[in-house]
Amino acid sequence: MPPSMPQLRYSPQSNDELLYHYCSAETLLAVLSHGTLRLCDLATMNDSMELSWGAKLLGEILARDEILRLVRTEGTIDEFLASAGSKFKVLASCFSMRKDQLSQWRAYANNGAGFCIGFSAASIRALRGTMMRVCYDVEAQRKMLESAFEQSLVSSAKPDGLDANSVRWAIMDLLLDVAGMKNPAFSEESEVRLCNPIMVDDAAPMPKLSYPSQLLEPPDLKFLMRGTNPTPYSDLKLPDKLEAIREVWIGPRAEASEMQMKVMLGTMGYTKTQVIKSAASYR
């Protein structure tokens, strides 16, 4: 399901462009060993306002008097958005356009004792899903949502007026687009996301998660436990792991030497992958 906001779409500008994924030692080894990229429930990421940040802006737009007259929902707009949002999840893998950034070593790579993988952006772009370059500008976010909603109203128009059901579905589609919007406090991360939407199918005797029906050959949905919470994920196979993994950065607090990492990578067949020690000063 492509985003309705083309401003959020990401495409690499060259074959040499890299995207950086800060991670633990365990995650590095899993990626190297299996040649897969894991997409997890965005709601379990580091930002407690993931998805709800953009949904709040959308709610403000929909709460305007002129919109309320056009779009009738059961209950308040906030209740409608909460209900719609509960039916959708976004699986994502997150990258940065910035390498060797101390704040990201601290936040995502075991407090600097982990690693950072430099992926070929073109290889990530070839995977199933929508790539978004995260927007941190609140005014730009608001304008994108307003424009997309106006387009939704136009597409929902019928000879005898608006089709209310189409409008409500359009609003739920916009909830997927807000996966590309974050609090400005995270702007230094310069994040790019590979996203796949999934939804709760509650028509069966027991509710279950599934991909949109139009998605052909969807990847398997699995679960892991985060504490006591079951968290959905999927693993996507890199088209060519030796081509995709261009760099491995050693964190500023990691004990591994460059030679140790080169021996491991060479033994695993990654003969062209560069090993680089972080220049960040952090103890």
C-alpha positions as CSV (number, residue, x, y, z in Angstrom):
1,M,0.0,0.0,0.0
2,P,2.0,3.1,-1.2
3,P,1.9,6.3,0.9
4,S,-0.4,9.1,-0.2
5,M,2.3,11.6,0.6
6,P,5.1,11.4,-2.0
7,Q,7.2,14.0,0.0
8,L,7.9,11.2,2.5
9,R,9.2,8.7,-0.1
10,Y,12.9,7.9,0.0
11,S,15.1,6.9,-2.9
12,P,18.9,6.7,-2.9
13,Q,20.6,9.3,-5.0
14,S,23.5,7.0,-6.0
15,N,24.6,3.4,-5.9
16,D,27.2,4.3,-3.3
17,E,24.7,5.8,-0.9
18,L,24.6,4.0,2.5
19,L,22.1,3.8,5.3
20,Y,23.3,3.0,8.8
21,H,21.7,0.7,11.3
22,Y,23.0,0.9,14.9
23,C,22.5,-2.3,16.7
24,S,23.7,-4.8,19.4
25,A,26.4,-7.4,18.8
26,E,23.6,-10.1,18.7
27,T,21.7,-8.3,16.0
28,L,24.9,-7.8,14.0
29,L,25.7,-11.5,14.1
30,A,22.1,-12.4,13.1
31,V,22.2,-10.1,10.1
32,L,25.6,-11.4,9.0
33,S,24.6,-15.1,9.5
34,H,21.1,-15.1,8.0
35,G,21.3,-12.2,5.5
36,T,18.0,-10.9,6.7
37,L,16.6,-7.6,7.9
38,R,14.0,-7.6,10.7
39,L,11.0,-5.4,10.7
40,C,9.3,-4.9,14.1
41,D,6.2,-3.2,15.4
42,L,6.9,0.5,15.2
43,A,4.9,1.1,18.4
44,T,7.6,-0.8,20.3
45,M,10.4,1.5,19.2
46,N,12.3,4.0,21.3
47,D,9.9,7.0,20.9
48,S,6.9,6.6,23.1
49,M,4.9,8.7,20.7
50,E,5.5,6.6,17.6
51,L,2.5,6.9,15.3
52,S,0.5,8.8,17.9
53,W,2.6,12.0,17.1
54,G,1.3,12.2,13.6
55,A,-2.1,10.9,14.5
56,K,-2.5,13.8,17.0
57,L,-1.8,16.3,14.2
58,L,-4.3,14.5,12.0
59,G,-6.9,14.6,14.8
60,E,-6.4,18.4,15.1
61,I,-7.1,18.8,11.3
62,L,-10.2,16.5,11.5
63,A,-11.6,18.3,14.6
64,R,-12.1,21.5,12.7
65,D,-15.8,22.5,12.4
66,E,-15.9,22.5,8.6
67,I,-14.4,18.9,8.6
68,L,-16.7,17.7,11.3
69,R,-19.7,18.7,9.2
70,L,-18.3,16.7,6.3
71,V,-17.1,13.6,8.1
72,R,-19.5,12.0,10.6
73,T,-18.1,9.4,12.9
74,E,-19.5,7.4,15.9
75,G,-18.1,9.2,18.9
76,T,-15.5,11.8,18.9
77,I,-12.7,12.2,16.3
78,D,-10.2,11.1,18.9
79,E,-12.2,8.0,19.6
80,F,-12.5,7.3,15.9
81,L,-8.8,7.6,15.4
82,A,-8.0,5.4,18.4
83,S,-10.4,2.8,17.1
84,A,-9.0,3.0,13.5
85,G,-5.4,3.0,14.8
86,S,-6.0,-0.2,16.8
87,K,-6.8,-2.0,13.6
88,F,-3.4,-1.1,12.0
89,K,0.2,-1.7,12.9
90,V,3.3,-0.8,11.0
91,L,6.3,-3.1,10.9
92,A,9.5,-1.2,10.2
93,S,13.3,-1.4,10.1
94,C,15.0,1.9,11.0
95,F,18.2,3.4,9.5
96,S,20.1,6.7,9.8
97,M,21.7,8.7,7.0
98,R,24.4,9.6,9.6
99,K,27.3,7.5,10.5
100,D,29.3,7.4,13.7
101,Q,26.8,9.5,15.7
102,L,27.4,9.4,19.4
103,S,23.7,9.8,20.4
104,Q,22.7,6.8,18.3
105,W,25.6,4.7,19.6
106,R,24.1,5.4,23.1
107,A,20.5,4.9,22.2
108,Y,20.6,1.9,19.8
109,A,24.0,0.1,20.1
110,N,24.2,-1.1,23.7
111,N,25.3,2.3,25.0
112,G,28.2,2.4,22.6
113,A,29.3,-1.2,23.1
114,G,27.5,-2.4,20.0
115,F,28.0,-2.0,16.2
116,C,26.6,-0.1,13.2
117,I,26.0,-1.7,9.8
118,G,26.4,0.4,6.7
119,F,23.9,-1.0,4.2
120,S,23.7,-0.3,0.5
121,A,20.7,2.0,0.3
122,A,19.8,0.5,-3.1
123,S,19.8,-3.0,-1.6
124,I,17.4,-1.9,1.1
125,R,15.2,-0.1,-1.5
126,A,14.9,-3.4,-3.4
127,L,13.1,-5.1,-0.4
128,R,9.4,-5.3,-0.1
129,G,7.9,-2.3,1.6
130,T,7.7,1.5,1.5
131,M,10.8,3.5,2.2
132,M,10.1,6.8,4.0
133,R,12.5,9.6,4.9
134,V,11.2,10.8,8.3
135,C,9.9,14.4,8.5
136,Y,10.6,16.2,11.8
137,D,9.2,19.6,10.8
138,V,5.8,20.1,12.4
139,E,4.5,22.7,10.0
140,A,5.6,20.5,7.0
141,Q,3.9,17.5,8.6
142,R,0.7,19.5,9.1
143,K,0.7,20.7,5.5
144,M,1.3,17.2,4.1
145,L,-1.6,15.8,6.2
146,E,-3.9,18.7,5.1
147,S,-3.0,18.2,1.4
148,A,-3.4,14.4,1.6
149,F,-6.8,14.7,3.4
150,E,-8.0,17.2,0.8
151,Q,-7.1,14.7,-2.0
152,S,-9.0,12.1,0.0
153,L,-12.1,14.2,0.0
154,V,-11.8,14.8,-3.8
155,S,-11.4,11.1,-4.5
156,S,-14.4,10.2,-2.2
157,A,-16.8,12.6,-3.9
158,K,-19.9,11.1,-5.6
159,P,-22.5,12.8,-7.8
160,D,-24.8,13.1,-4.7
161,G,-22.0,14.2,-2.3
162,L,-19.2,12.6,-0.3
163,D,-19.1,8.9,0.3
164,A,-18.7,8.8,4.1
165,N,-17.4,5.3,4.2
166,S,-14.7,6.1,1.6
167,V,-13.7,9.2,3.7
168,R,-13.3,7.1,6.8
169,W,-11.1,4.5,5.0
170,A,-9.0,7.4,3.6
171,I,-8.5,8.6,7.1
172,M,-7.3,5.2,8.2
173,D,-4.9,5.1,5.2
174,L,-3.4,8.4,6.4
175,L,-2.6,6.7,9.7
176,L,-0.1,4.6,7.8
177,D,1.6,7.7,6.4
178,V,2.2,9.2,9.9
179,A,4.8,6.5,10.3
180,G,7.0,8.9,8.5
181,M,6.5,11.7,11.0
182,K,8.3,12.2,14.3
183,N,8.8,14.6,17.1
184,P,11.4,17.3,16.2
185,A,13.5,16.2,19.2
186,F,14.7,13.2,17.2
187,S,15.7,15.3,14.1
188,E,19.4,14.6,14.5
189,E,18.8,10.9,13.8
190,S,18.0,11.7,10.1
191,E,16.0,8.5,9.9
192,V,14.9,6.5,7.0
193,R,12.4,3.7,7.5
194,L,11.4,0.6,5.5
195,C,7.7,0.1,6.4
196,N,5.1,-2.6,5.8
197,P,1.5,-2.1,7.1
198,I,-0.4,-5.0,8.7
199,M,-3.9,-5.0,10.1
200,V,-6.0,-6.8,12.7
201,D,-8.5,-9.2,11.0
202,D,-11.3,-9.6,13.6
203,A,-13.8,-11.4,11.3
204,A,-12.5,-14.8,12.3
205,P,-13.4,-16.6,15.5
206,M,-10.1,-15.4,16.9
207,P,-8.5,-12.0,15.8
208,K,-5.3,-12.3,13.8
209,L,-2.8,-10.1,12.1
210,S,-2.5,-10.1,8.3
211,Y,-1.1,-8.1,5.4
212,P,-3.4,-6.0,3.1
213,S,-5.2,-8.4,0.8
214,Q,-3.6,-6.9,-2.3
215,L,-0.1,-7.7,-1.2
216,L,1.2,-10.7,-3.1
217,E,3.4,-13.3,-1.5
218,P,3.7,-11.5,1.9
219,P,6.5,-12.5,4.2
220,D,5.7,-14.6,7.3
221,L,4.4,-12.9,10.4
222,K,6.1,-14.1,13.6
223,F,6.2,-13.0,17.2
224,L,8.8,-12.3,19.9
225,M,8.3,-11.4,23.5
226,R,9.3,-8.0,24.7
227,G,9.1,-8.5,28.4
228,T,5.7,-10.0,28.7
229,N,4.3,-8.3,25.5
230,P,4.0,-10.3,22.3
231,T,5.4,-8.3,19.5
232,P,4.9,-9.0,15.8
233,Y,7.8,-9.0,13.3
234,S,8.9,-10.3,9.9
235,D,12.3,-11.0,8.4
236,L,13.1,-10.0,4.9
237,K,15.8,-11.7,2.9
238,L,18.5,-9.3,1.5
239,P,18.8,-9.8,-2.3
240,D,22.5,-10.2,-2.0
241,K,23.9,-9.9,1.5
242,L,27.5,-9.6,0.4
243,E,26.6,-6.7,-1.8
244,A,24.2,-5.2,0.8
245,I,26.5,-5.1,3.8
246,R,29.2,-2.6,2.8
247,E,30.5,-1.5,6.2
248,V,30.7,-2.7,9.8
249,W,31.4,0.0,12.4
250,I,32.8,-1.0,15.8
251,G,31.2,1.0,18.6
252,P,33.3,3.4,20.8
253,R,32.9,1.1,23.9
254,A,33.0,-2.2,22.0
255,E,36.0,-4.4,23.0
256,A,36.4,-6.1,19.6
257,S,39.5,-5.1,17.5
258,E,39.4,-4.3,13.8
259,M,41.4,-7.5,13.2
260,Q,39.0,-9.7,15.0
261,M,36.1,-8.3,13.0
262,K,37.9,-8.7,9.7
263,V,38.7,-12.3,10.5
264,M,35.0,-13.0,11.2
265,L,33.8,-11.2,8.2
266,G,36.4,-12.8,5.9
267,T,35.5,-16.2,7.2
268,M,31.8,-15.6,6.6
269,G,32.5,-14.5,3.0
270,Y,32.2,-10.7,3.4
271,T,35.6,-10.1,1.8
272,K,34.6,-6.6,0.5
273,T,33.0,-5.2,3.7
274,Q,35.0,-2.5,5.3
275,V,35.6,-2.5,9.1
276,I,35.8,0.9,10.7
277,K,36.4,1.8,14.4
278,S,34.2,4.6,15.7
279,A,36.0,7.9,16.2
280,A,33.6,9.0,18.9
281,S,35.2,9.6,22.3
282,Y,33.0,7.8,24.8
283,R,33.7,5.7,27.9
